[in-house]
């Protein structure tokens, strides 16, 4: 019996959503990523363009930073910093108007992701100047993953002691056998 060669699967390219189309119209380069499990549009952004794209999205109505955080794709892989933006003023304006299940009442939201090499000291510009709520969120991401936020007004550890070595939520982190608290008494 001879086996017929199988053709490799053709990668499915996600359809550009409304935010991606708007960014294209404005001339902003970005990477289309698959929507999340709720259908929220996800866009990959280069770190050097992060502030400019976030400022443009804020001017377009995305006035609320719902969440900023990070995660590790695994040992030897990339670190990821994400930003979830919501057009909150639009949502409030739509409340009580018409059927809440209609397409018109749908909240505009987008998630941005910045992929960073763990080999170098990962860094990207802080968006604190655009969203004050990024303050502690960026500090937590720094504290747990070692991602530096250039231009952050208070770049220091938030959860771990100042003298802690390493980044506890990186998947290649080796936990020390003990940690001796200084000045504990």
Contact map, one row per residue, 1 for C-alpha under 8 A:
11100000000000000000000000000000000000000000000000000000000000000000000000000000000000000000000000000000000000000000000000000000000000000000000000000000000000000000000000000000000000000
11110000000000000000000000000000000000000000000000000000000000000000000000000000000000000000000000000000000000000000000000000000000000000000000000000000000000000000000000000000000000000
11111000000000000000000000000000000000000000000000000000000000000000000000000000000000000000000000000000000000000000000000000000000000000000000000000000000000000000000000000000000000000
01111100000000000000000000000000000000000000000000000000000000000000000000000000000000000000000000000000000000000000000000000000000000000000000000000000000000000000000000000000000000000
00111110000000000000000000000000000000000000000000000000000000000000000000000000000000000000000000000000000000000000000000000000000000000000000000000000000000000000000000000000000000000
00011111000000000000000000000000000000000000000000000000000000000000000000000000000000000000000000000000000000000000000000000000000000000000000000000000000000000000000000000000000000000
00001111100000000000000000000000000000000000000000000000000000000000000000000000000000000000000000000000000000000000000000000000000000000000000000000000000000000000000000000000000000000
00000111110000000000000000000000000000000000000000000000000000000000000000000000000000000000000000000000000000000000000000000000000000000000000000000000000000000000000000000000000000000
00000011111000000000000000000000000000000000000000000000000000000000000000000000000000000000000000000000000000000000000000000000000000000000000000000000000000000000000000000000000000000
00000001111100000000000000000000000000000000000000000000000000000000000000000000000000000000000000000000000000000000000000000000000000000000000000000000000000000000000000000000000000000
00000000111110000000000000000000000000000000000000000000000000000000000000000000000000000000000000000000000000000000000000000000000000000000000000000000000000000000000000000000000000000
00000000011111000000000000000000000000000000000000000000000000000000000000000000000000000000000000000000000000000000000000000000000000000000000000000000000000000000000000000000000000000
00000000001111100000000000000000000000000000000000000000000000000000000000000000000000000000000000000000000000000000000000000000000000000000000000000000000000000000000000000000000000000
00000000000111110000000000000001111000000000000000000000000000000000000000000000000000000000000000000000000000000000000000000000000000000000000000000000000000000000000000000000000000000
00000000000011111000000000000001000000000000000000000000000000000000000000000000000000000000000000000000000000000000000000000000000000000000000000000000000000000000000000000000000000000
00000000000001111111100000000001000000000000000000000000000000000000000000000000000000000000000000000000000000000000000000000000000000000000000000000000000000000000000000000000000000000
00000000000000111111100000000000000000001000000000000000000000000000000000000000000000000000000000000000000000000000000000000000000000000000000000000000000000000000000000000000000000000
00000000000000011111110000000000000000000000000000000000000000000000000000000000000000000000000000000000000000000000000000000000000000000000000000000000000000000000000000000000000000000
00000000000000011111111000000000000000001000000000000000000000000000000000000000000000000000000000000000000001000000000000000000000000000000000000000000000000000000000000000000000000000
00000000000000011111111100000101000000000010000000000000000000000000000000000000000000000000000000000000000000000000000000000000000000000000000000000000000000000000000000000000000000000
00000000000000011111111110000000000000000000000000000000000000000000000000000000000000000000000000000000000000000000000000000000000000000000000000000000000000000000000000000000000000000
00000000000000000111111111000000000000000000000000000000000000000000000000000000000000000000000000000000000000000000000000000000000000000000000000000000000000000000000000000000000000000
00000000000000000011111111111100000000000000000000000000000000000000000000000000000000000000000000000000000000000000000000000000000000000000000000000000000000000000000000000000000000000
00000000000000000001111111111000000000000000000000000000000000000000000000000000000000000000000000000000000000000000000000000000000000000000000000000000000000000000000000000000000000000
00000000000000000000111111110000000000000000000000000000000000000000000000000000000000000000000000000000000000000000000000000000000000000000000000000000000000000000000000000000000000000
00000000000000000000011111110000000000000000000000000000000000000000000000000000000000000000000000000000000000000000000000000000000000000000000000000000000000000000000000000000000000000
00000000000000000000001111111000000000000000000000000000000000000000000000000000000000000000000000000000000000000000000000000000000000000000000000000000000000000000000000000000000000000
00000000000000000000001111111100000000000000000000001000000000000000000000000000000000000000000000000000000000000000000000000000000000000000000000000000000000000000000000000000000000000
00000000000000000000001100111110000000000000100000000000000000000000000000000000000000000000000000000000000000000000000000000000000000000000000000000000000000000000000000000000000000000
00000000000000000001001000011111000000000011110000000000000000000000000000000000000000000000000000000000000000000000000000000000000000000000000000000000000000000000000000000000000000000
00000000000000000000000000001111100000000011100000000000000000000000000000000000000000000000000000000000000000000000000000000000000000000000000000000000000000000000000000000000000000000
00000000000001110001000000000111110000000111000000000000000000000000000000000000000000000000000000000000000000000000000000000000000000000000000000000000000000000000000000000000000000000
00000000000001000000000000000011111000001111000000000000000000000000000000000000000000000000000000000000000000000000000000000000000000000000000000000000000000000000000000000000000000000
00000000000001000000000000000001111100001100000000000000000000000000000000000000000000000000000000000000000000000000000000000000000000000000000000000000000000000000000000000000000000000
00000000000001000000000000000000111111111100000000000000000000000000000000000000000000000000000000000000000000000000000000000000000000000000000000000000000000000000000000000000000000000
00000000000000000000000000000000011111111100000000000000000000000000000000000000000000000000000000000000000000000000000000000000000000000000000000000000000000000000000000000000000000000
00000000000000000000000000000000001111110000000000000000000000000000000000000000000000000000000000000000000000000000000000000000000000000000000000000000000000000000000000000000000000000
00000000000000000000000000000000001111110000000000000000000000000000000000000000000000000000000000000000000000000000000000000000000000000000000000000000000000000000000000000000000000000
00000000000000000000000000000000001111111000000000000000000000000000000000000000000000000000000000000000000000000000000000000000000000000000000000000000000000000000000000000000000000000
00000000000000000000000000000000001111111100000000000000000000000000000000000000000000000000000000000000000011100000000000000000000000000000000000000000000000000000000000000000000000000
00000000000000001010000000000000111100111110000000000000000000000000000000000000000000000000000000000000000011100000000000000000000000000000000000000000000000000000000000000000000000000
00000000000000000000000000000001111100011111000000000000000000000000000000000000000000000000000000000000000001111000000000000000000000000000000000000000000000000000000000000000000000000
00000000000000000001000000000111100000001111100000000000000000000000000000000000000000000000000000000000000001111000000000000000000000000000000000000000000000000000000000000000000000000
00000000000000000000000000000111100000000111110000000000000000000000000000000000000000000000000000000000000000011110000000000000000000000000000000000000000000000000000000000000000000000
00000000000000000000000000001110000000000011111011000000000000000000000000000000000000000000000000000000000000011110000000000000000000000000000000000000000000000000000000000000000000000
00000000000000000000000000000100000000000001111111000000000000000000000000000000000000000000000000000000000000000110000000000000000000000000000000000000000000000000000000000000000000000
00000000000000000000000000000000000000000000111111000000000000000000000000000000000000000000000000000000000000000110000000111000000000000000000000000000000000000000000000000000000000000
00000000000000000000000000000000000000000000011111100000000000000000000000000000000000000000000000000000000000000000000000011000000000000000000000000000000000000000000000000000000000000
00000000000000000000000000000000000000000000111111111000000000000000000000000000000000000000000000000000000000000000000000000000000000000000000000000000000000000000000000000000000000000
00000000000000000000000000000000000000000000111111111100000000000000000000000000000000000000000000000000000000000100000000011000000000000000000000000000000000000000000000000000000000000
00000000000000000000000000000000000000000000000111111110000000000000000000000000000000000000000000000000000000000000000000001110000000000000000000000000000000000000000000000000000000000
00000000000000000000000000000000000000000000000011111111000000000000000000000000000000000000000000000000000000000000000000000000000000000000000000000000000000000000000000000000000000000
00000000000000000000000000010000000000000000000011111111100000000000000000000000000000000000000000000000000000000000000000000000000000000000000000000000000000000000000000000000000000000
00000000000000000000000000000000000000000000000001111111110000000000000000000000000000000000000000000000000000000000000000000010010000000000000000000000000000000000000000000000000000000
00000000000000000000000000000000000000000000000000111111111000000000000000000000000000000000000000000000000000000000000000000000010000000000000000000000000000000000000000000000000000000
00000000000000000000000000000000000000000000000000011111111100000000000000000000000000000000000000000000000000000000000000000000000000000000000000000000000000000000000000000000000000000
00000000000000000000000000000000000000000000000000001111111111000000000000000000000000000000000000000000000000000000000000000000000000000000000000000000000000000000000000000000000000000
00000000000000000000000000000000000000000000000000000111111111100000000000000000000000000000000000000000000000000000000000000000000000000000000000000000000000000000000000000000000000000
00000000000000000000000000000000000000000000000000000011111111100000000000000000000000000000000000000000000000000000000000000000000000000000000000000000000000000000000000000000000000000
00000000000000000000000000000000000000000000000000000001111111000000000000000000000000000000000000000000000000000000000000000000000000000000000000000000000000000000000000000000000000000
00000000000000000000000000000000000000000000000000000000111111100000000000000000000000111100000000000000000000000000000000000000000000000000000000000000000000000000000000000000000000000
00000000000000000000000000000000000000000000000000000000111111111000000000000000000011110000000000000000000110000000000000000000000000000000000000000000000000000000000000000000000000000
00000000000000000000000000000000000000000000000000000000011011111000000000000000000011111000000000000000000000000000000000000000000000000000000000000000000000000000000000000000000000000
00000000000000000000000000000000000000000000000000000000000001111100000000000000000011110000000000000000000000000000000000000000001000000000000000000000000000000000000000000000000000000
00000000000000000000000000000000000000000000000000000000000001111111000000000000001111000000000000000000000000000000000000000000001011000000000000000000000000000000000000000000000000000
00000000000000000000000000000000000000000000000000000000000000011111000000000000001111000000000000000000000000000000000000000000000000000000000000000000000000000000000000000000000000000
00000000000000000000000000000000000000000000000000000000000000001111100000000000001110000000000000000000000000000000000000000000000000001000000000000000000000000000000000000000000000000
00000000000000000000000000000000000000000000000000000000000000001111110000000000111100000000000000000000000000000000000000000000000001001100000000000000000000000000000000000000000000000
00000000000000000000000000000000000000000000000000000000000000000011111000000000111000000000000000000000000000000000000000000000000000001101100000000000000000000000000000000000000000000
00000000000000000000000000000000000000000000000000000000000000000001111100000011110000000000000000000000000000000000000000000000000000000000100010000000000000000000000000000000000000000
00000000000000000000000000000000000000000000000000000000000000000000111110000011100000000000000000000000000000000000000000000000000000000000000010000000000000000000000011000000000000000
00000000000000000000000000000000000000000000000000000000000000000000011111101111000000000000000000000000000000000000000000000000000000000000000010000000000000000000000011100000000000000
00000000000000000000000000000000000000000000000000000000000000000000001111101111000000000000000000000000000000000000000000000000000000000000000000000000000000000000000000100000000000000
00000000000000000000000000000000000000000000000000000000000000000000000111111100000000000000000000000000000000000000000000000000000000000000000000000000000000000000000001110000000000000
00000000000000000000000000000000000000000000000000000000000000000000000111111000000000000000000000000000000000000000000000000000000000000000000000000000000000000000000001110000000000000
00000000000000000000000000000000000000000000000000000000000000000000000001111100000000000000000000000000000000000000010000000000000000000000000000000000000000000000000000000000000000000
00000000000000000000000000000000000000000000000000000000000000000000000111111110000000000000000000000000000000000000110000000000000000000000000000000000000000000000000000000000000000000
00000000000000000000000000000000000000000000000000000000000000000000000111011111000000000000000000000000000000000011110000000000000000000000000000000000000000000000000000000000000000000
00000000000000000000000000000000000000000000000000000000000000000000011110001111100000000000000000000000000000000011110000000000000000000000000010000000000000000000000000000000000000000
00000000000000000000000000000000000000000000000000000000000000000000011110000111110000000000000000000000000000001111000000000000000000000000000000000000000000000000000000000000000000000
00000000000000000000000000000000000000000000000000000000000000000001111000000011111000000000000000000000000000001111000000000000000000000000000000000000000000000000000000000000000000000
00000000000000000000000000000000000000000000000000000000000000000001110000000001111100000000000000000000000000111100000000000000000000000000000000000000000000000000000000000000000000000
00000000000000000000000000000000000000000000000000000000000000001111100000000000111110000000000000000000000000111000000000000000000000000000000000000000000000000000000000000000000000000
00000000000000000000000000000000000000000000000000000000000000001111000000000000011111000000000000000000000011110000000000000000000000000000000000000000000000000000000000000000000000000
00000000000000000000000000000000000000000000000000000000000001111110000000000000001111100000000000000000000011100000000000000000000000000000000000000000000000000000000000000000000000000
00000000000000000000000000000000000000000000000000000000000001111100000000000000000111110000000000000000001111000000000000000000000000000000000000000000000000000000000000000000000000000
00000000000000000000000000000000000000000000000000000000000011110000000000000000000011111110000000000000001110000000000000000000000000000000000000000000000000000000000000000000000000000
00000000000000000000000000000000000000000000000000000000000011110000000000000000000001111111000000000000001000000000000000000000000000000000000000000000000000000000000000000000000000000
00000000000000000000000000000000000000000000000000000000000010100000000000000000000000111111100000000000000000000000000000000000000000000000000000000000000000000000000000000000000000000
00000000000000000000000000000000000000000000000000000000000010000000000000000000000000111111110000000000001000000000000000000000000000000000000000000000000000000000000000000000000000000
00000000000000000000000000000000000000000000000000000000000000000000000000000000000000111111111000000000111100000000000000000000000000000000000000000000000000000000000000000000000000000
00000000000000000000000000000000000000000000000000000000000000000000000000000000000000011111111000000000000000000000000000000000000000000000000000000000000000000000000000000000000000000
00000000000000000000000000000000000000000000000000000000000000000000000000000000000000001111111000000000000000000000000000000000000000000000000000000000000000000000000000000000000000000
00000000000000000000000000000000000000000000000000000000000000000000000000000000000000000111111110000000100000000000000000000000000000000000000000000000000000000000000000000000000000000
00000000000000000000000000000000000000000000000000000000000000000000000000000000000000000011111110010000100000000000000000000000000000000000000000000000000000000000000000000000000000000
00000000000000000000000000000000000000000000000000000000000000000000000000000000000000000000011111010000000000000000000000000000000000000000000000000000000000000000000000000000000000000
00000000000000000000000000000000000000000000000000000000000000000000000000000000000000000000011111110000100000000000000000000000000000000000000000000000000000000000000000000000000000000
00000000000000000000000000000000000000000000000000000000000000000000000000000000000000000000000111110100100000000000000000000000000000000000000000000000000000000000000000000000000000000
00000000000000000000000000000000000000000000000000000000000000000000000000000000000000000000000011111100100000000000000000000000000000000000000000000000000000000000000000000000000000000
00000000000000000000000000000000000000000000000000000000000000000000000000000000000000000000001111111100110000000000000000000000000000000000000000000000000000000000000000000000000000000
00000000000000000000000000000000000000000000000000000000000000000000000000000000000000000000000000111110110000000000000000000000000000000000000000000000000000000000000000000000000000000
00000000000000000000000000000000000000000000000000000000000000000000000000000000000000000000000001111111110000000000000000000000000000000000000000000000000000000000000000000000000000000
00000000000000000000000000000000000000000000000000000000000000000000000000000000000000000000000000001111110000000000000000000000000000000000000000000000000000000000000000000000000000000
00000000000000000000000000000000000000000000000000000000000000000000000000000000000000000000000000000111110000000000000000000000000000000000000000000000000000000000000000000000000000000
00000000000000000000000000000000000000000000000000000000000000000000000000000000000000000010011011111111111000000000000000000000000000000000000000000000000000000000000000000000000000000
00000000000000000000000000000000000000000000000000000000000000000000000000000000000000000010000000011111111100000000000000000000000000000000000000000000000000000000000000000000000000000
00000000000000000000000000000000000000000000000000000000000000000000000000000000000001110110000000000000111110000000000000000000000000000000000000000000000000000000000000000000000000000
00000000000000000000000000000000000000000000000000000000000001000000000000000000000001100010000000000000011111000000000000000000000000000000000000000000000000000000000000000000000000000
00000000000000000000000000000000000000011000000000000000000001000000000000000000000111100000000000000000001111100000000000000000000000000000000000000000000000000000000000000000000000000
00000000000000000010000000000000000000011110000000000000000000000000000000000000000111000000000000000000000111110000000000000000000000000000000000000000000000000000000000000000000000000
00000000000000000000000000000000000000011110000000000000000000000000000000000000011110000000000000000000000011111000000000000000000000000000000000000000000000000000000000000000000000000
00000000000000000000000000000000000000000111100000000000000000000000000000000000011100000000000000000000000001111100000000000000000000000000000000000000000000000000000000000000000000000
00000000000000000000000000000000000000000111100000000000000000000000000000000001111000000000000000000000000000111110000000000000000000000000000000000000000000000000000000000000000000000
00000000000000000000000000000000000000000001111001000000000000000000000000000001110000000000000000000000000000011111000000000000000000000000000000000000000000000000000000000000000000000
00000000000000000000000000000000000000000001111000000000000000000000000000000111100000000000000000000000000000001111100000000000000000000000000000000000000000000000000000000000000000000
00000000000000000000000000000000000000000000000000000000000000000000000000000111100000000000000000000000000000000111110001100000000000000000000000000000000000000000000000000000000000000
00000000000000000000000000000000000000000000000000000000000000000000000000001110000000000000000000000000000000000011111111000000000000000000000000000000000000000000000000000000000000000
00000000000000000000000000000000000000000000000000000000000000000000000000011110000000000000000000000000000000000001111111000000000000000000000000000000000000000000000000000000000000000
00000000000000000000000000000000000000000000000000000000000000000000000000000000000000000000000000000000000000000000111111000000000000000000000000000000000000000000000000000000000000000
00000000000000000000000000000000000000000000000000000000000000000000000000000000000000000000000000000000000000000000111111000000000000000000000000000000000000000000000000000000000000000
00000000000000000000000000000000000000000000000000000000000000000000000000000000000000000000000000000000000000000000111111100000000000000000000001110000000000000000000000000000000000000
00000000000000000000000000000000000000000000000000000000000000000000000000000000000000000000000000000000000000000001111111110000000000000000000001110000000000000000000000000000000000000
00000000000000000000000000000000000000000000001000000000000000000000000000000000000000000000000000000000000000000001000011111000000000000000000000111100000000000000000000000000000000000
00000000000000000000000000000000000000000000001101000000000000000000000000000000000000000000000000000000000000000000000001111100000000000000000000111100000000000000000000000000000000000
00000000000000000000000000000000000000000000001101100000000000000000000000000000000000000000000000000000000000000000000000111110000000000000000000001111000000000000000000000000000000000
00000000000000000000000000000000000000000000000000100000000000000000000000000000000000000000000000000000000000000000000000011111100000000100000000001111000000000000000000000000000000000
00000000000000000000000000000000000000000000000000100100000000000000000000000000000000000000000000000000000000000000000000001111111101000000000000000001000000000000000000000000000000000
00000000000000000000000000000000000000000000000000000000000000000000000000000000000000000000000000000000000000000000000000000111111111100000000000000001000000000000000000000000000000000
00000000000000000000000000000000000000000000000000000000000000000000000000000000000000000000000000000000000000000000000000000111111100000000000000000000000000000000000000000000000000000
00000000000000000000000000000000000000000000000000000110000000000000000000000000000000000000000000000000000000000000000000000011111100000000000000000000000000000000000000000000000000000
00000000000000000000000000000000000000000000000000000000000000011000000000000000000000000000000000000000000000000000000000000011111111000000000000000000000000000000000000000000000000000
00000000000000000000000000000000000000000000000000000000000000000000000000000000000000000000000000000000000000000000000000000011111111100000000000000000000000000000000000000000000000000
00000000000000000000000000000000000000000000000000000000000000001000000000000000000000000000000000000000000000000000000000000001001111111000000000000000000000000000000000000000000000000
00000000000000000000000000000000000000000000000000000000000000001001000000000000000000000000000000000000000000000000000000000011001111111100000000000000000000000000000000000000000000000
00000000000000000000000000000000000000000000000000000000000000000000000000000000000000000000000000000000000000000000000000000001000111111110000000000001000000000000000000000000000000000
00000000000000000000000000000000000000000000000000000000000000000000000000000000000000000000000000000000000000000000000000000000000011111111000000000000000001000000000000000000000000000
00000000000000000000000000000000000000000000000000000000000000000011100000000000000000000000000000000000000000000000000000000000000011111111100000000000000000000000000000000000000000000
00000000000000000000000000000000000000000000000000000000000000000001100000000000000000000000000000000000000000000000000000000100000001111111110000001000000000000000000000000000000000000
00000000000000000000000000000000000000000000000000000000000000000000000000000000000000000000000000000000000000000000000000000000000000111111111000000000001111000000000000000000000000000
00000000000000000000000000000000000000000000000000000000000000000000100000000000000000000000000000000000000000000000000000000000000000011111111100000000000011100000000000000000000000000
00000000000000000000000000000000000000000000000000000000000000000000110000000000000000000000000000000000000000000000000000000000000000001111111111100000000000000000000000000000000000000
00000000000000000000000000000000000000000000000000000000000000000000000000000000000000000000000000000000000000000000000000000000000000000111111111111000000110000000000000000000000000000
00000000000000000000000000000000000000000000000000000000000000000000000000000000000000000000000000000000000000000000000000000000000000000011111111100000000111110000001000000000000000000
00000000000000000000000000000000000000000000000000000000000000000000000000000000000000000000000000000000000000000000000000000000000000000001111111000000000000000000001111000000000000000
00000000000000000000000000000000000000000000000000000000000000000000011100000010000000000000000000000000000000000000000000000000000000000000111111100000000000000000001111000000000000000
00000000000000000000000000000000000000000000000000000000000000000000000000000000000000000000000000000000000000000000000011000000000000000000111111110000000000000000011000000000000000000
00000000000000000000000000000000000000000000000000000000000000000000000000000000000000000000000000000000000000000000000011110000000000000000111011111000000000000000000000000000000000000
00000000000000000000000000000000000000000000000000000000000000000000000000000000000000000000000000000000000000000000000011110000000000000000010001111100001000000000000000000000000000000
00000000000000000000000000000000000000000000000000000000000000000000000000000000000000000000000000000000000000000000000000111100000000000100010000111111001000000000000000000000000000000
00000000000000000000000000000000000000000000000000000000000000000000000000000000000000000000000000000000000000000000000000111100000000000000000000011111000000000000000000000000000000000
00000000000000000000000000000000000000000000000000000000000000000000000000000000000000000000000000000000000000000000000000001100000000000000000000001111100000000000000000000000000000000
00000000000000000000000000000000000000000000000000000000000000000000000000000000000000000000000000000000000000000000000000001111000000100000000000001111111000000000000000000000000000000
00000000000000000000000000000000000000000000000000000000000000000000000000000000000000000000000000000000000000000000000000000000000000000000000000000011111000000000000000000000000000000
00000000000000000000000000000000000000000000000000000000000000000000000000000000000000000000000000000000000000000000000000000000000000000000000000000001111100000000000000000000000000000
00000000000000000000000000000000000000000000000000000000000000000000000000000000000000000000000000000000000000000000000000000000000000000010000000011001111110000000000000000000000000000
00000000000000000000000000000000000000000000000000000000000000000000000000000000000000000000000000000000000000000000000000000000000000000010011000000000011111000100000000000000000000000
00000000000000000000000000000000000000000000000000000000000000000000000000000000000000000000000000000000000000000000000000000000000000000011011000000000001111111100000000000000000000000
00000000000000000000000000000000000000000000000000000000000000000000000000000000000000000000000000000000000000000000000000000000000000010011001000000000000111111000000000000000000000000
00000000000000000000000000000000000000000000000000000000000000000000000000000000000000000000000000000000000000000000000000000000000000000001001000000000000011111000000000000000000000000
00000000000000000000000000000000000000000000000000000000000000000000000000000000000000000000000000000000000000000000000000000000000000000000001000000000000011111101000000000000000000000
00000000000000000000000000000000000000000000000000000000000000000000000000000000000000000000000000000000000000000000000000000000000000000000000000000000000011111111000000000000000000000
00000000000000000000000000000000000000000000000000000000000000000000000000000000000000000000000000000000000000000000000000000000000000000000000000000000000110011111000000000000000000000
00000000000000000000000000000000000000000000000000000000000000000000000000000000000000000000000000000000000000000000000000000000000000000000000000000000000000001111100000000000000000000
00000000000000000000000000000000000000000000000000000000000000000000000000000000000000000000000000000000000000000000000000000000000000000000000000000000000000011111110000000000000000000
00000000000000000000000000000000000000000000000000000000000000000000000000000000000000000000000000000000000000000000000000000000000000000000000000000000000000000011111000000000000000000
00000000000000000000000000000000000000000000000000000000000000000000000000000000000000000000000000000000000000000000000000000000000000000000000001000000000000000001111100001000000000000
00000000000000000000000000000000000000000000000000000000000000000000000000000000000000000000000000000000000000000000000000000000000000000000001111000000000000000000111111001000000000000
00000000000000000000000000000000000000000000000000000000000000000000000000000000000000000000000000000000000000000000000000000000000000000000000110000000000000000000011111001010000000000
00000000000000000000000000000000000000000000000000000000000000000000001100000000000000000000000000000000000000000000000000000000000000000000000110000000000000000000001111101000000000000
00000000000000000000000000000000000000000000000000000000000000000000001101100000000000000000000000000000000000000000000000000000000000000000000110000000000000000000001111111000000000000
00000000000000000000000000000000000000000000000000000000000000000000000111100000000000000000000000000000000000000000000000000000000000000000000000000000000000000000000011111000000000000
00000000000000000000000000000000000000000000000000000000000000000000000001100000000000000000000000000000000000000000000000000000000000000000000000000000000000000000000001111100000000000
00000000000000000000000000000000000000000000000000000000000000000000000000000000000000000000000000000000000000000000000000000000000000000000000000000000000000000000011111111110000000000
00000000000000000000000000000000000000000000000000000000000000000000000000000000000000000000000000000000000000000000000000000000000000000000000000000000000000000000000000011111000000000
00000000000000000000000000000000000000000000000000000000000000000000000000000000000000000000000000000000000000000000000000000000000000000000000000000000000000000000000100001111100000000
00000000000000000000000000000000000000000000000000000000000000000000000000000000000000000000000000000000000000000000000000000000000000000000000000000000000000000000000000000111111000000
00000000000000000000000000000000000000000000000000000000000000000000000000000000000000000000000000000000000000000000000000000000000000000000000000000000000000000000000000000011111000000
00000000000000000000000000000000000000000000000000000000000000000000000000000000000000000000000000000000000000000000000000000000000000000000000000000000000000000000000000000001111100000
00000000000000000000000000000000000000000000000000000000000000000000000000000000000000000000000000000000000000000000000000000000000000000000000000000000000000000000000000000001111110000
00000000000000000000000000000000000000000000000000000000000000000000000000000000000000000000000000000000000000000000000000000000000000000000000000000000000000000000000000000000011111000
00000000000000000000000000000000000000000000000000000000000000000000000000000000000000000000000000000000000000000000000000000000000000000000000000000000000000000000000000000000001111110
00000000000000000000000000000000000000000000000000000000000000000000000000000000000000000000000000000000000000000000000000000000000000000000000000000000000000000000000000000000000111110
00000000000000000000000000000000000000000000000000000000000000000000000000000000000000000000000000000000000000000000000000000000000000000000000000000000000000000000000000000000000011111
00000000000000000000000000000000000000000000000000000000000000000000000000000000000000000000000000000000000000000000000000000000000000000000000000000000000000000000000000000000000011111
00000000000000000000000000000000000000000000000000000000000000000000000000000000000000000000000000000000000000000000000000000000000000000000000000000000000000000000000000000000000000111
